[in-house]
């Protein structure tokens, strides 16, 4: 029984980590701090069944835009929430 509990706990941690991991990479093409939006030229986002393109995303938290500039290469996590595509995490790519 202890093995099963340990396995399920490890599985839950792995699922949580993968849900938080960046699922796309791209380049910042425009930042709209007043509108809490960012335009990105990105590669394929398999989790959203989205081909490479340039598009505007809402950002979950306006603080995500702090420290970013047009031209920055980024890794980000995007999801669909309330019918809109939203960036929930973003960081400069190494």
ZADO-1210 file (C-alpha; in nm, 4 decimals, padded with zeros to 6 digits):
<atoms>
<atom x="00.0000" y="00.0000" z="00.0000" code="UNK" pos="1"/>
<atom x="00.2840" y="00.2425" z="00.0831" code="UNK" pos="2"/>
<atom x="00.4335" y="00.1813" z="-00.2606" code="UNK" pos="3"/>
<atom x="00.1052" y="00.2702" z="-00.4295" code="UNK" pos="4"/>
<atom x="00.0713" y="00.5918" z="-00.2284" code="UNK" pos="5"/>
<atom x="00.4327" y="00.6878" z="-00.3043" code="UNK" pos="6"/>
<atom x="00.3810" y="00.6145" z="-00.6742" code="UNK" pos="7"/>
<atom x="00.0625" y="00.8219" z="-00.6921" code="UNK" pos="8"/>
<atom x="00.2313" y="01.1095" z="-00.5071" code="UNK" pos="9"/>
<atom x="00.5244" y="01.1023" z="-00.7515" code="UNK" pos="10"/>
<atom x="00.2852" y="01.0903" z="-01.0443" code="UNK" pos="11"/>
<atom x="00.0987" y="01.3944" z="-00.9125" code="UNK" pos="12"/>
<atom x="00.4215" y="01.5916" z="-00.8700" code="UNK" pos="13"/>
<atom x="00.5314" y="01.5016" z="-01.2233" code="UNK" pos="14"/>
<atom x="00.1938" y="01.6081" z="-01.3653" code="UNK" pos="15"/>
<atom x="00.2093" y="01.9382" z="-01.1797" code="UNK" pos="16"/>
<atom x="00.5641" y="02.0036" z="-01.3002" code="UNK" pos="17"/>
<atom x="00.4717" y="01.9338" z="-01.6618" code="UNK" pos="18"/>
<atom x="00.1654" y="02.1588" z="-01.6368" code="UNK" pos="19"/>
<atom x="00.3892" y="02.4457" z="-01.5239" code="UNK" pos="20"/>
<atom x="00.6683" y="02.3784" z="-01.7754" code="UNK" pos="21"/>
<atom x="00.6913" y="02.6147" z="-02.0731" code="UNK" pos="22"/>
<atom x="00.5136" y="02.4660" z="-02.3716" code="UNK" pos="23"/>
<atom x="00.6341" y="02.7099" z="-02.6376" code="UNK" pos="24"/>
<atom x="00.9145" y="02.9368" z="-02.7435" code="UNK" pos="25"/>
<atom x="00.9070" y="03.2558" z="-02.9420" code="UNK" pos="26"/>
<atom x="01.0082" y="03.6172" z="-02.9824" code="UNK" pos="27"/>
<atom x="00.8413" y="03.9273" z="-02.8395" code="UNK" pos="28"/>
<atom x="00.7144" y="04.1497" z="-03.1229" code="UNK" pos="29"/>
<atom x="00.4985" y="04.3943" z="-02.9240" code="UNK" pos="30"/>
<atom x="00.4144" y="04.4687" z="-02.5596" code="UNK" pos="31"/>
<atom x="00.0929" y="04.6408" z="-02.4468" code="UNK" pos="32"/>
<atom x="00.1280" y="04.6919" z="-02.0700" code="UNK" pos="33"/>
<atom x="-00.1891" y="04.9016" z="-02.0466" code="UNK" pos="34"/>
<atom x="-00.3929" y="04.6253" z="-02.2121" code="UNK" pos="35"/>
<atom x="-00.2128" y="04.3345" z="-02.0397" code="UNK" pos="36"/>
<atom x="-00.1235" y="04.1854" z="-02.3776" code="UNK" pos="37"/>
<atom x="00.1856" y="04.0635" z="-02.5550" code="UNK" pos="38"/>
<atom x="00.2385" y="03.9821" z="-02.9212" code="UNK" pos="39"/>
<atom x="00.4630" y="03.6850" z="-02.9862" code="UNK" pos="40"/>
<atom x="00.6033" y="03.5181" z="-03.2962" code="UNK" pos="41"/>
<atom x="00.6015" y="03.1592" z="-03.1760" code="UNK" pos="42"/>
<atom x="00.6659" y="02.8062" z="-03.2870" code="UNK" pos="43"/>
<atom x="00.4127" y="02.5264" z="-03.2771" code="UNK" pos="44"/>
<atom x="00.2206" y="02.4905" z="-02.9511" code="UNK" pos="45"/>
<atom x="00.1208" y="02.1237" z="-02.9486" code="UNK" pos="46"/>
<atom x="-00.0812" y="02.1510" z="-02.6264" code="UNK" pos="47"/>
<atom x="-00.3139" y="02.3991" z="-02.8012" code="UNK" pos="48"/>
<atom x="-00.2975" y="02.2357" z="-03.1459" code="UNK" pos="49"/>
<atom x="-00.1617" y="02.5657" z="-03.2790" code="UNK" pos="50"/>
<atom x="00.0798" y="02.6023" z="-03.5727" code="UNK" pos="51"/>
<atom x="00.3667" y="02.8531" z="-03.5725" code="UNK" pos="52"/>
<atom x="00.2376" y="03.2078" z="-03.6099" code="UNK" pos="53"/>
<atom x="00.2457" y="03.5623" z="-03.4796" code="UNK" pos="54"/>
<atom x="-00.0387" y="03.6479" z="-03.2429" code="UNK" pos="55"/>
<atom x="-00.1498" y="03.8543" z="-02.9451" code="UNK" pos="56"/>
<atom x="-00.1985" y="03.6846" z="-02.6089" code="UNK" pos="57"/>
<atom x="-00.3516" y="03.8160" z="-02.2892" code="UNK" pos="58"/>
<atom x="-00.1247" y="03.7785" z="-01.9864" code="UNK" pos="59"/>
<atom x="-00.2591" y="03.6273" z="-01.6651" code="UNK" pos="60"/>
<atom x="-00.0572" y="03.8688" z="-01.4481" code="UNK" pos="61"/>
<atom x="00.0609" y="04.2106" z="-01.5761" code="UNK" pos="62"/>
<atom x="00.3861" y="04.1629" z="-01.3822" code="UNK" pos="63"/>
<atom x="00.4800" y="03.8948" z="-01.6356" code="UNK" pos="64"/>
<atom x="00.5581" y="04.1777" z="-01.8790" code="UNK" pos="65"/>
<atom x="00.8138" y="04.3394" z="-01.6463" code="UNK" pos="66"/>
<atom x="01.1676" y="04.3049" z="-01.7778" code="UNK" pos="67"/>
<atom x="01.0624" y="04.2010" z="-02.1295" code="UNK" pos="68"/>
<atom x="01.1402" y="04.3994" z="-02.4432" code="UNK" pos="69"/>
<atom x="01.0605" y="04.3724" z="-02.8126" code="UNK" pos="70"/>
<atom x="01.3087" y="04.1331" z="-02.9699" code="UNK" pos="71"/>
<atom x="01.3559" y="03.9163" z="-02.6593" code="UNK" pos="72"/>
<atom x="01.3585" y="03.5423" z="-02.7183" code="UNK" pos="73"/>
<atom x="01.1260" y="03.3787" z="-02.4653" code="UNK" pos="74"/>
<atom x="00.9918" y="03.0481" z="-02.3354" code="UNK" pos="75"/>
<atom x="00.6307" y="03.0628" z="-02.2234" code="UNK" pos="76"/>
<atom x="00.3285" y="02.8680" z="-02.1137" code="UNK" pos="77"/>
<atom x="00.0038" y="02.9385" z="-02.2970" code="UNK" pos="78"/>
<atom x="-00.3405" y="02.8027" z="-02.2258" code="UNK" pos="79"/>
<atom x="-00.6966" y="02.8625" z="-02.3324" code="UNK" pos="80"/>
<atom x="-00.9110" y="03.0218" z="-02.0622" code="UNK" pos="81"/>
<atom x="-01.2606" y="03.1614" z="-02.1054" code="UNK" pos="82"/>
<atom x="-01.2283" y="03.1348" z="-02.4819" code="UNK" pos="83"/>
<atom x="-00.9052" y="03.3372" z="-02.4971" code="UNK" pos="84"/>
<atom x="-00.5419" y="03.2381" z="-02.5267" code="UNK" pos="85"/>
<atom x="-00.3533" y="03.3441" z="-02.2166" code="UNK" pos="86"/>
<atom x="00.0153" y="03.3448" z="-02.1237" code="UNK" pos="87"/>
<atom x="00.0407" y="03.2163" z="-01.7677" code="UNK" pos="88"/>
<atom x="00.4216" y="03.2106" z="-01.7441" code="UNK" pos="89"/>
<atom x="00.7021" y="03.3652" z="-01.9493" code="UNK" pos="90"/>
<atom x="01.0759" y="03.4066" z="-01.9172" code="UNK" pos="91"/>
<atom x="01.3666" y="03.5096" z="-02.1360" code="UNK" pos="92"/>
<atom x="01.5220" y="03.2159" z="-02.3155" code="UNK" pos="93"/>
<atom x="01.8832" y="03.1346" z="-02.2297" code="UNK" pos="94"/>
</atoms>
